[in-house]
């Protein structure tokens, strides 16, 4: 749900970024992926919805990654909640050493407004390492192409039916690297269309 203020700010942001160079942008995010048995899809007749049991504590891991038109990071996994300290630890490790090589010296870093991303610790990290961070409108996953990659990844992982955390981690990382770069590029190249839709809809969500 978007508040009127969020819609207004999305409208302004999209108008300001109509001609932005998305080829130099590195889109990032984290997501949870659950192992097989944590969720299921069932068809049923109208008015006769069955009760589908689910595990009380599903096997799941959080994953984080970064994508651009020409490259992608590895898929990083961890358990628990993302905090500012954990976020900086993730960025400051192997990822930082590869950042410029993977994405170029003029790369602009995109992230949403999750508390870990906007924490004082994270802001200091970006300033210290001279990484330009793209301002991002609140409540706008529809504008982030990596959300589409998460959907693709989850579908690919589901087909292989991991049941343990180790299997989930291994399969997710394999499937992440197996996604064609052309698909990643195509989702990022849709940014002008996403922005145009949001502008035409006065800040409401786009179809992506």
N, C-alpha and C positions, 0 to 999 in steps of 0.2 A: 504494500500500500504506500502510495506517495502522498505526502502532505502538500498543501498548496505552496508552501515555501520551498519544499524540495523540487516541485515541478518548476517553479520560477527559476531556481538556481540551475537546474538541468537545462532549461531553455537558454539561459545566459551562457552557460558553459559551452553548450553545443554551438551556439552562434559564434562564440569567440574561437572555437576550434574547427570551424568549417573547412579551412584550408591548411590544417595542421599536417605536418609530414609524419605520417604513421609508420613509415618504413624505418624510422630511427627509434621507434618506441618499443620498450621491453615490457610486455604485459605479464603481471605476476598474480598469483593467488594461491590459496590453500583450500583443500577440500577433504572431507572424510569419504573413505570407501569402505564398505562393509563386505565381509566374506559371504559366501553362499549360505542360505538359510536365514539370513538376517531380514530379508524381505522377499515378498513373492507377489505375483500378479495372477489373479483368478477371474475368470468370466463367470457371471451368474445371472439368473433371470431377474427381471425387475421385481422388486419387492421381496426378494428372497436372498438377501446378502448373507453369505456364510461367515462364520467366525474363523479367522485364520490365525493360528498360534504363531507367535514370534518369540525368539529368545529374549529373556529379560536383559541380558548383557551381551549384545551381539559382538562378534569379533570384528574389529574395525581398526583402521589406522588413518592418521592424517597425513596428507601428502602436499608438498609445495613444489612449484616449478615456475619457470619463466619462459616466455616465447617471444619471438620476433619474426618478421617476414622471412629472414634468411637462416635463422638458427633457433635453438632451444637449449635450455639447461638440462641437466640430469633431473630425475624425479627424486626428491628428498622425502624421506618418511620419518615419522616420529609418533609416539603415543602421547596422550594427554592434551592439554590446552596450550594454544600458542600465546605466549606472554612476550612482553617487550624484550626481556633478557634472552629468551629462547630465540626470538626472531633475529636479533642482532648476532647471536651465536651462529645461527644458520647462515646468515648473509656474510659474516666475517670469516667463515671457514673456506672450504673449497670453492664455493660459488664466487666469492670476491676475487680470488686468484684467476678465475676464468672469465669474469664479467666483460672486461674490455676486449679480450680476444674473441669471445663469442659474439658480442653485440656491437663492437666498434667504440671508438673514443668519444663519439658524439651521442651515445645512447641516452635516452631519457627513460627513467624508471617509473613505471606505473604501479600503483597499489591502491587498494580501496581504503576506507577510513576506519578499519577495525582498530580497536584500542592498541593492540600490539604494534600496528604499523605507524600510528601517530604518537606513540609514547615519546617522552623526552629522550629516552635511551636511543630509540630508532632515529629520531631527528638528528641527534648528535653524531650518530654513525654516518649518515648520509653527508652531513656537513664535513666531517673529518676526511672522508674519502672522495669528496668533490663529485658526488653523484647527483645529477639533476633529477628531482622528483616531480612528476606531473601532477598538478592539483586535480582532484577527482571529485565529482559530485556525489553526494550521499545517496545511498540506496539505489545504485545504478549497475547492478550485475549485467543488465541487458546490453550495456555498452562495452563490456569487457569480453573480447574474443576468447580468452582462456576458459570462460565458462562453457563454451561450446566444446572445447577440448576435453574438459572434465566429463561431459556427457558421453563423448566418444570413448574415452578411456574406461569409464565405468561399464559401458556395454561390452567392450572387448574383454575386460577382466571377468565379467559375469559369465561369459561364454566358456571360460576355462575353469570355473567352479572352484576357486580356492577355499579351503576350509580352516586353515590355521593362519596365524599372523605371518609366519615365515613364508608360507605359500602366497599369501596376499601381497606381501612386499615384493617377492621375487617376480610374480606374474605382472603386477602393476608396472614395475620398472621395465620389464621386457616389452610390454605392450605400449608403454609410453614412447620408447625409442622406435617402435615399429609403425607408429602413425606417420604417414607420408608428410614430408615438409610442405608439399604443395597444398595439403588440406589446411595446415596451420596458416600458411600465407594467404589462402583464400578467405579465411575468417577475418584476418586482420585487414585485408583489402576491402572488406565490407564496411569498415568504419565510416566512410563518407555517407553511405546509405543509411546506416544506423542514425547518424547525427541528423541527416536530413529529415528522417521520420520523426525524431524527437522534436525538432524545430517545428515541423508542420503540425504536430499534435500538441503544441504548447506545453512541452515538458513531460507529457505522458510517455509511457514505455513504448519502445520500438518492438518489432516483431521477431527480433533475434534472440 
